[in-house]
Amino acid sequence: MRCILKSLSIVLLFTIQVLESSDSFTMAFSHKPSMNPQYKFYERIYTEAFHHLGYEFDYKIFPSKRSSVMANSGRVDGEPQRIFDYALVQPNLIRVEEPIFINRTLAFTTKPNIVLNGLESLKNTDYRVDYLAGSVWSRTHLEPLISSKNLSSVKTIEQGFKRLLYNRTDVFIALEVWALRALKQNEFKNSNIMISGVIGSNYSFPYLHKSHSKLAVKLENILKRMKKNGDYQKIHEESMPFLIIEK
C-alpha cells in the first residue's frame, strides 16, 4: 500500500511540475471574441501561432486604454494589434515586424458616378460626406478637405447607410470591417449602396512586452509562414467571411 501511495505521489508531483512548466502567453484584448469577429480572428490566429511556438495562448479583456497600461507594464505579455509607431507612446512594447491585419477605410455611395481613390480624391469636391462619430482618423483627415457645411458625423454604421439611401448625403466613410458586416443586414442587402473607393489603409501589428524580444522575431516568422501556407487566409475568411482579404 505504501508503495502504491508513493508511486501516486510521484506521478502527481510530476504532473504538477509539467503543468507549472507549461508556457503561456496572455494578450490584452479590448473586445470579446464572441462579440467581435475581428477579435475572434485574433484569438484563432494567435492560438495557432503560439501553439507552433510551444505556448498556450490566452487573453484578458480590458478597455483600450487599460490594455495599453497592462501591456506596457508587463502585467500581460502583449496586445494583438496597434498602429506602426505605437511604441513611441508605449516604450516598453516591441513591434512584431509582420502585420497581423490591415484596417481599410472605405467610401460608400449610392451614386455610380462617384469614384474615389484615396483622401486627395475628395479635395475640391462638393460632396456631402458623413463619417462615424468617434473615428479620430476620419475626423482629422476629412476636416481639412471637406467644408464644414458638407461634413457630418453619424452615431452608427446603419445611420450612415440610411442617410445614403435617403439622399441626405453623398459619401459615407467607415472602416471596412464594420461596414461590410453591416451591409449583410437584410435592410441593406438589396440596396444600391456600393463601395466608391478606398480612402485609407493602415496596417496593424502585434506588440509584445520588451521581455519577449526574442519571441517577437519568432512570432514574425510564424505569421509569415502562416500567410505563405494559406493558414492565415483560411482563418481570416472563416472568421470574417464578409471581408475582402488583400491578396
Beta strands, then each sheet from edge to edge (+ up, - down):
strand 1: 24-29
strand 2: 56-61
strand 3: 78-82
strand 4: 93-95
strand 5: 101-109
strand 6: 129-132
strand 7: 151-154
strand 8: 171-175
strand 9: 194-209
sheet 1: 1+ 2+
sheet 2: 3+ 9- 4+
sheet 3: 3+ 9- 5+ 8- 6- 7-
end
